[in-house]
């Protein structure tokens, strides 16, 4: 059938059919990216401020523990010495110990209560940020040009909206709190260690530069590897989404094994990326542990020496210094773990913000005016267009379609028929020439005012999960049930819909899986008719409809197209013969135009195609 247009499969069937992803330039995480992520927290700064303030109180209360331990140990020593003292003195020492334990318990209880509120407040703020990021990303996707969706794989888009956003959660919820509180703990612990005994502070001070150098080296390598690991995961998700979407094609061509091999290749690369990241982290974490252990040994050894030679009188001071060193090192370890999360989050953030920064190729001009109610005249004036400007697919296209005319676009696959439809719908803009609708250049009108007056039915129209009624109403959300039924009666689909199990309440299933191809197309025709457009575009809309269903559609076609300008890309001869004008497209140029009879009389390309078609039989 020379009018049939073959659609490429969306499913990868193996390495030979899998387009290579664009290799990204990996680099360490940069401060501008961190600053931009922080800007997403700004609308909730007061909630974060409250959470951080309460957390500071919680941390300071917890950090009193070494002080209480110091007092207990020192005064327990006094209590031991008090055995040689009169009973009243010993009783006073015992009461003091119980007072310390009681105050310590009260402080700890208050700390736990504050901690609970910190968790609730910070989670509330972080989840709001997550919600807003998802909302912005989804809203932005609604306004991107069709070229983005044509060029970007489904799995990559889904990955940006799911795993990339999810990777930001821990940072958005606990990021500021982790940074500020661990910094506060380090400063407080260092100060208290110095206050406890400057000699014990000095013996571990030299470990600070070691930690600084280790952290710089780790950040340099971990940031790059986190981005590589995130990209590897996205390729796995992309291949998985495409394989599931195209499972019919995979099964039909018996490509399951090659599909699995290619998926496993991506999985292996993804695993290697994660293992490499783990190796980097596996070096950094032991370094932190080694530094922490060295500090403990130094404090205990030197402190024991000072006690032994009589230069430090109380053992409690050594224990307090030991605990404060623990308090100093714990934030370092916490920040190390947080740095891992931050690297992964920054890799996701870079991709999220890159998508948010992407500008639509087709936008309304600042001075664009709403398109008034139209009658449906369409004029192409010397239009040249290419999906890549340097490689035009349409060359100097000129034609005029008057109100109520049916214009059939005929030609071999890849000749440019669907590109003309896409230009009328303003999915793309031509590089040269103008497209006029009722004399208005569609570049200079608002997109929504144009789309409200155009309708498009494709070969593989999309049905959303829900009922038949909901899918038809999608074209006009404010339509009543009676409006939907009236549209179905007018187009002739009502009886077919009522034969379904639950009529208009029948569930169509995911992507219309519960409906036959013919039923899906009838629902899509009714949906387009309900929108009441002045210009109809039918891109191979009946190529997948069985003969009985096509007859049903044909009987109501005159009512459907009455008073409307229609552009049809079709492979059925019966549809094309009824067209007022037939445009024969070859290699992006109009080589013939006229009615069916006129083109047969010319005995040109159309007549040649018609003879081939007639010989093969419809």
C-alpha positions in Angstrom: 0.0 0.0 0.0 1.8 3.1 -1.2 0.0 5.4 1.2 1.0 3.5 4.3 3.5 5.2 6.5 5.5 2.9 8.7 6.3 4.1 12.2 9.6 3.2 13.8 9.5 1.0 16.9 9.9 2.6 20.2 11.6 -0.4 21.7 15.3 -1.1 21.5 15.9 -4.6 20.2 19.5 -4.8 21.0 22.8 -3.0 20.6 22.4 -2.6 16.9 19.1 -0.7 17.3 20.1 1.2 20.4 21.1 4.8 19.8 24.1 5.8 21.8 23.4 8.3 24.5 25.2 11.6 24.3 28.3 11.4 26.5 28.1 14.1 29.1 31.1 16.0 30.4 31.6 15.0 34.0 33.1 17.4 36.5 33.3 17.9 40.2 30.4 19.5 42.0 30.6 23.3 41.8 29.3 25.9 44.2 26.9 27.6 41.8 25.0 24.3 41.6 24.9 24.1 45.4 23.8 27.7 45.6 20.9 27.0 43.2 19.8 24.0 45.2 19.8 26.2 48.3 17.6 28.7 46.5 14.9 26.1 46.3 14.8 26.0 50.1 14.4 29.8 50.3 10.5 29.9 50.3 10.6 27.8 53.5 13.5 29.6 55.2 11.5 30.4 58.3 10.4 26.7 58.8 14.0 25.7 58.3 15.2 28.4 60.7 12.8 27.1 63.4 14.0 23.5 62.9 17.6 24.5 63.0 17.2 26.6 66.1 15.5 23.8 68.0 18.1 21.4 66.7 20.8 23.7 68.0 19.2 23.6 71.5 18.9 19.8 71.2 22.6 19.4 70.2 23.9 21.7 73.0 21.8 19.8 75.6 23.2 16.5 74.4 26.7 17.9 74.4 26.4 18.5 78.2 26.8 14.7 78.6 30.6 14.7 78.8 30.4 17.5 81.3 28.0 15.5 83.5 30.2 12.4 83.1 33.2 14.5 84.2 31.4 15.7 87.3 30.2 12.2 88.2 33.6 10.7 87.9 35.4 13.4 89.7 32.8 13.6 92.5 32.7 9.8 92.7 36.4 10.0 93.5 35.5 12.5 96.2 32.9 10.1 97.5 35.5 7.3 97.7 37.7 9.7 99.6 34.7 10.7 101.8 34.6 7.2 103.4 37.4 8.5 105.6 35.3 11.6 106.3 32.5 12.2 108.8 29.1 10.8 107.8 27.5 14.2 107.0 30.2 14.9 104.4 29.7 11.5 102.8 25.9 12.1 102.7 26.4 15.4 101.0 28.6 13.8 98.3 25.9 11.1 97.7 23.2 13.7 97.4 25.3 15.6 94.9 25.8 12.5 92.8 22.0 12.0 92.7 21.4 15.6 91.8 23.8 15.3 88.9 22.1 12.1 87.7 18.7 13.7 88.1 19.6 16.9 86.2 21.3 14.8 83.5 18.1 12.7 83.1 15.9 15.8 82.9 18.2 17.4 80.3 18.2 14.2 78.2 14.4 14.0 78.4 14.0 17.6 77.2 16.5 16.9 74.4 14.4 13.9 73.2 11.2 16.0 73.1 13.0 18.7 71.1 14.5 16.1 68.8 11.0 14.8 67.9 9.8 18.3 66.9 13.0 18.8 64.9 12.2 15.7 62.9 8.6 16.8 62.2 9.6 20.4 61.3 12.5 19.5 59.0 10.6 16.7 57.3 7.7 19.1 56.6 10.0 21.7 55.1 11.9 19.2 53.0 8.8 17.5 51.6 7.4 20.8 50.6 10.6 21.5 48.6 10.3 18.1 47.0 6.7 18.8 46.1 7.6 22.1 44.6 10.4 20.7 42.5 8.2 17.9 41.1 5.5 20.5 40.4 7.9 22.8 38.6 9.4 19.9 36.6 6.1 18.5 35.5 4.7 22.0 34.7 7.8 22.7 32.6 7.4 19.5 30.7 3.9 20.6 29.7 5.3 23.6 27.9 8.4 22.1 26.2 8.2 21.9 22.4 7.5 18.6 20.7 11.1 18.5 19.5 12.2 17.7 23.1 10.0 14.7 23.3 11.0 13.6 19.8 14.7 13.7 20.7 14.6 12.6 24.4 14.0 9.0 25.5 11.1 8.2 27.7 13.3 6.6 30.4 15.5 9.7 30.7 12.4 11.9 31.2 11.0 9.5 33.8 14.3 9.3 35.6 14.5 13.0 35.9 11.1 13.2 37.4 11.5 10.3 39.8 15.0 9.1 40.8 16.7 12.4 40.2 14.2 14.2 42.4 14.3 11.4 45.0 18.0 11.7 45.2 17.5 15.3 46.5 15.2 14.3 49.4 17.8 13.7 52.2 19.6 16.9 51.2 16.4 19.0 51.2 15.2 17.6 54.5 18.4 17.3 56.5 21.0 19.1 54.4 21.1 22.5 56.2 20.5 20.9 59.6 23.4 18.4 59.0 25.8 21.1 57.9 25.0 23.6 60.7 24.5 21.2 63.5 27.6 19.2 62.8 29.6 22.4 62.5 28.2 23.5 65.8 29.1 20.2 67.4 32.7 20.4 66.1 33.2 24.0 67.3 31.5 23.3 70.6 33.4 20.0 71.1 36.7 21.6 70.2 36.1 24.5 72.5 35.1 22.2 75.4 38.1 20.0 74.8 40.3 23.1 75.0 38.5 24.2 78.1 38.9 20.8 79.7 42.7 20.7 79.3 44.7 22.6 76.7 47.4 19.9 76.7 44.9 17.2 75.6 43.6 19.6 72.9 47.1 20.2 71.6 48.0 16.6 71.3 45.2 16.0 68.7 45.1 19.4 67.0 47.5 18.3 64.2 44.9 15.8 63.0 42.8 18.7 61.7 44.9 19.4 58.6 44.9 15.7 57.8 41.1 15.6 57.8 41.0 18.8 55.6 43.3 17.3 53.0 41.4 13.9 53.0 38.1 15.7 52.5 39.4 17.8 49.5 40.8 14.7 47.8 37.5 12.8 48.4 35.3 15.5 47.0 37.4 15.8 43.9 37.0 12.2 42.9 33.6 11.3 44.4 31.8 14.2 42.7 32.8 13.1 39.3 32.0 9.4 40.0 28.6 10.2 41.4 27.6 11.9 38.2 28.9 8.9 36.2 26.9 6.5 38.4 23.7 8.6 38.0 24.1 8.7 34.2 24.6 4.9 34.1 21.4 4.4 36.1 19.5 6.6 33.7 20.6 4.5 30.8 19.3 1.4 32.5 16.0 3.1 33.3 15.7 4.4 29.7 16.3 0.9 28.2 13.9 -0.7 30.6 11.1 1.8 29.7 11.7 1.4 26.0 11.8 -2.4 26.2 8.5 -2.5 28.1 6.8 0.0 25.8 7.9 -2.0 22.7 7.4 -5.5 24.1 5.1 -6.5 21.3 7.8 -5.7 18.8 10.4 -7.5 20.8 8.3 -10.6 21.1 7.2 -10.5 17.4 10.8 -10.5 16.2 12.0 -12.9 18.8 14.5 -10.4 20.2 14.2 -11.3 23.9 17.7 -12.8 24.3 19.5 -10.0 22.5 17.3 -7.5 24.5 18.4 -9.2 27.7 22.1 -9.2 26.7 22.0 -5.5 25.9 20.2 -4.7 29.2 22.8 -6.8 31.1 25.5 -4.8 29.4 24.0 -1.6 30.7 23.5 -3.2 34.1 27.1 -4.3 34.2 28.3 -0.8 33.4 26.0 0.6 36.1 27.2 -1.9 38.6 30.9 -1.1 37.8 30.1 2.6 38.2 28.6 2.0 41.6 31.4 -0.2 42.7 33.9 2.4 41.7 32.0 5.0 43.7 32.0 2.5 46.7 35.8 2.0 46.3 36.3 5.8 46.6 34.0 5.9 49.6 35.6 2.8 51.0 39.0 4.6 51.2 37.6 7.8 52.7 35.6 6.3 55.5 38.5 4.2 56.9 40.7 7.3 56.8 38.1 9.1 59.0 37.9 6.1 61.3 41.7 5.9 61.5 42.0 9.6 62.4 39.3 9.2 65.1 41.1 6.2 66.6 44.4 7.9 66.6 42.9 10.8 68.5 41.4 8.5 71.1 44.7 6.7 71.6 46.6 10.0 71.9 44.2 11.4 74.5 44.1 8.3 76.6 47.9 7.7 76.4 48.9 11.3 77.0 46.2 11.8 79.6 47.2 8.7 81.4 50.8 9.9 81.4 49.8 13.2 82.9 47.7 11.5 85.6 50.5 9.1 86.3 53.2 11.8 86.8 50.8 13.9 88.8 50.5 16.8 86.3 46.7 16.1 86.0 44.9 15.5 89.2 41.5 14.2 88.0 40.7 11.2 85.8 37.3 12.7 84.9 39.1 15.4 82.8 40.7 12.7 80.7 37.3 10.9 80.2 35.7 14.3 79.3 38.4 15.0 76.8 38.0 11.5 75.3 34.2 12.0 75.0 34.6 15.5 73.5 37.0 14.1 70.9 34.3 11.6 70.1 31.9 14.5 69.8 34.4 16.3 67.5 35.0 13.2 65.3 31.3 12.1 65.0 30.4 15.3 63.0 33.4 14.6 60.7 32.1 11.1 60.1 28.5 12.5 59.7 29.7 15.1 57.2 31.6 12.4 55.3 28.4 10.3 55.0 26.4 13.4 54.1 29.0 14.3 51.5 28.2 10.9 49.8 24.5 11.9 49.8 25.4 15.4 48.6 27.5 14.1 45.7 24.6 11.8 44.6 22.1 14.6 45.1 24.2 17.1 43.1 24.4 14.7 40.2 20.6 14.5 40.2 20.2 18.2 40.8 22.4 19.0 37.8 20.1 17.0 35.5 16.9 18.4 37.1 18.1 22.0 36.7 19.3 21.3 33.2 15.8 20.2 32.3 14.3 23.2 34.0 16.6 25.5 32.1 15.7 24.0 28.8 13.8 26.6 26.7 10.9 25.6 24.4 11.8 26.0 20.8 8.3 27.1 20.0 7.0 29.9 22.2 4.5 32.8 22.0 6.1 36.1 21.1 5.9 38.8 23.7 3.4 40.7 21.5 1.4 37.6 20.4 -2.3 38.2 20.2 -5.1 35.6 20.6 -6.4 34.1 17.4 -10.0 35.1 16.9 -12.7 32.7 15.9 -11.6 31.3 12.5 -13.3 29.8 9.5 -10.4 27.6 8.7 -8.4 29.0 5.7 -4.8 27.8 5.8 -2.1 29.1 3.5 1.6 28.0 3.2 3.8 30.7 1.7 7.2 29.4 0.6 7.7 27.3 3.7 11.0 25.5 4.3 11.5 23.4 7.4 13.9 20.9 8.9 14.1 19.2 12.3 17.7 20.2 12.0 17.9 23.5 10.2 20.8 22.4 8.1 18.9 19.4 6.8 15.5 20.6 5.5 12.7 18.0 5.0 10.3 20.5 3.4 11.4 22.8 0.6 9.5 25.9 -0.6 6.0 24.5 0.2 3.2 26.7 -1.2 -0.6 25.9 -1.1 -3.9 27.2 0.0 -6.7 25.3 1.7 -10.1 27.1 1.9 -12.8 26.8 4.4 -14.4 23.4 4.5 -12.0 21.8 2.1 -10.5 18.4 2.6 -6.8 18.3 1.6 -5.2 14.9 1.2 -1.4 14.6 1.6 0.0 11.7 -0.5 3.5 10.4 -0.8 6.1 7.8 0.1 7.2 7.3 3.7 9.5 10.2 4.8 8.3 12.5 2.0 7.2 15.2 4.6 3.5 14.6 5.0 3.5 14.5 8.8 5.8 17.4 8.9 3.2 19.6 7.2 0.7 18.4 9.9 3.1 19.3 12.7 3.7 22.8 11.3 -0.1 23.5 11.1 -0.4 22.4 14.7 2.6 24.6 15.5 4.6 21.8 17.1 7.5 23.3 15.1 8.3 26.6 13.4 9.5 26.8 9.8 12.9 28.2 9.2 11.6 30.1 6.2 8.2 31.2 4.9 4.9 31.8 6.6 1.9 29.8 7.6 -1.3 31.8 7.7 -4.6 30.8 9.3 -7.4 33.2 8.2 -4.7 35.6 7.2 -3.0 35.5 10.6 0.7 34.4 10.7 0.6 31.6 13.4 4.0 32.8 14.6 2.3 36.0 15.9 -0.7 34.4 17.7 -0.9 32.7 21.1 -0.5 28.9 20.9 -3.5 28.1 23.2 -5.8 30.2 21.0 -4.6 28.3 17.9 -4.8 24.8 19.6 -8.3 25.5 20.9 -9.4 25.7 17.2 -7.5 22.8 15.8 -8.0 19.0 16.3 -5.5 16.2 15.7 -6.1 12.5 15.4 -3.1 10.2 15.0 -2.6 6.7 13.9 -1.7 5.6 17.4 -3.7 8.0 19.6 -3.1 7.9 23.3 -5.9 7.0 25.8 -5.4 7.7 29.4 -6.3 5.3 32.2 -9.9 5.9 33.1 -13.3 5.5 31.5 -14.5 6.1 28.0 -16.4 9.1 29.2 -13.3 10.7 30.9 -11.2 10.1 27.8 -13.7 11.8 25.5 -14.1 14.7 27.9 -10.4 15.2 28.0 -10.8 17.4 24.9 -13.2 19.7 26.8 -13.1 19.3 30.5 -16.2 21.4 31.1 -18.4 19.3 28.9 -21.3 17.5 30.5 -22.2 13.9 30.1 -24.9 14.9 27.7 -22.4 16.9 25.6 -20.2 13.8 25.3 -23.1 11.6 24.3 -24.3 14.2 21.7 -20.8 14.3 20.2 -20.8 10.5 20.0 -24.2 10.5 18.4 -23.1 13.1 15.8 -20.0 11.2 14.8 -21.8 7.8 14.9 -19.7 6.2 17.7 -22.5 6.1 20.3 -23.8 2.6 19.4 -20.3 1.1 19.3 -19.6 2.6 22.8 -22.8 1.3 24.2 -21.9 -2.2 23.1 -18.9 -2.1 25.5 -19.4 -3.9 28.9 -20.2 -0.7 30.8 -20.9 1.7 28.0 -19.4 5.1 28.7 -18.3 3.9 32.1 -16.1 1.2 30.6 -12.4 1.3 31.7 -10.1 1.7 28.8 -7.1 0.3 30.7 -3.5 1.6 30.6 -2.9 3.2 27.2 -6.3 1.9 26.1 -5.2 -1.8 26.5 -8.8 -2.9 27.2 -10.0 -1.5 23.8 -9.5 -2.9 20.3 -7.6 -0.7 17.9 -10.9 0.3 16.2 -12.5 1.1 19.5 -9.6 3.3 20.5 -9.8 5.2 17.3 -13.5 5.8 17.6 -13.0 7.2 21.1 -10.2 9.5 19.7 -12.5 10.6 16.8 -15.2 11.5 19.3 -12.8 13.3 21.6 -11.6 15.4 18.7 -15.1 16.1 17.5 -16.1 17.2 21.1 -13.4 19.9 20.9 -15.3 21.4 17.9 -12.1 22.5 16.1 -12.3 24.6 12.9 -9.2 22.8 11.4 -9.0 19.0 11.6 -5.7 17.1 11.0 -5.9 13.3 10.6 -2.5 11.7 10.4 -3.2 8.1 9.1 -6.1 8.1 11.5 -7.9 5.2 9.8 -4.9 3.1 8.8 -5.3 0.8 11.8 -9.1 0.7 11.8 -10.9 -2.5 10.6 -13.2 -2.3 7.5 -16.4 -2.4 9.5 -15.3 0.3 11.9 -14.1 2.4 8.9 -17.5 2.2 7.3 -19.0 3.4 10.6 -16.6 6.3 10.6 -17.2 7.1 6.9 -20.9 7.3 7.3 -20.5 10.1 9.8 -17.5 11.7 8.1 -19.5 14.3 6.2 -21.1 15.5 9.5 -17.7 15.4 11.2 -16.0 17.6 8.6 -18.9 19.8 7.8 -17.7 23.5 7.7 -14.2 22.5 8.8 -10.9 22.5 6.9 -9.4 19.0 7.0 -5.9 17.8 6.3 -5.6 14.0 5.9 -2.5 11.8 5.7 -4.1 8.5 4.7 -3.3 5.2 3.0 -7.0 4.3 2.1 -8.0 5.1 -1.4 -11.6 5.6 -0.4 -10.6 8.5 1.9 -8.3 10.1 -0.6 -10.7 10.0 -3.5 -13.1 12.2 -1.6 -10.6 15.0 -1.1 -11.1 18.4 -2.7 -7.4 18.8 -3.2 -4.7 16.1 -3.3 -1.1 17.2 -2.7 1.5 14.7 -3.9 4.7 15.2 -1.8 8.1 13.8 -2.9 11.3 14.5 -1.0 9.8 17.5 0.7 8.4 19.1 -2.4 4.9 19.4 -3.8 5.2 17.8 -7.3 1.5 17.5 -8.1 -1.8 18.9 -6.9 -5.4 18.6 -7.9 -8.4 16.3 -7.5 -8.3 12.6 -7.9 -9.7 12.8 -11.5 -7.4 15.7 -12.4 -4.3 13.9 -11.2 -5.2 10.7 -13.0 -5.7 12.7 -16.2 -2.2 14.2 -15.8 -0.8 10.6 -15.8 2.1 11.7 -13.5 3.4 10.4 -10.2 -0.1 10.1 -8.6 -1.4 8.1 -11.5 1.6 5.8 -11.3 1.1 5.3 -7.5 -2.6 4.7 -8.1 -2.0 2.0 -10.7 0.4 0.3 -8.3 -2.2 0.5 -5.6 -5.0 -0.8 -7.9 -2.9 -3.7 -9.0 -2.0 -4.7 -5.5 -5.7 -4.3 -4.4 -6.8 -2.4 -1.3 
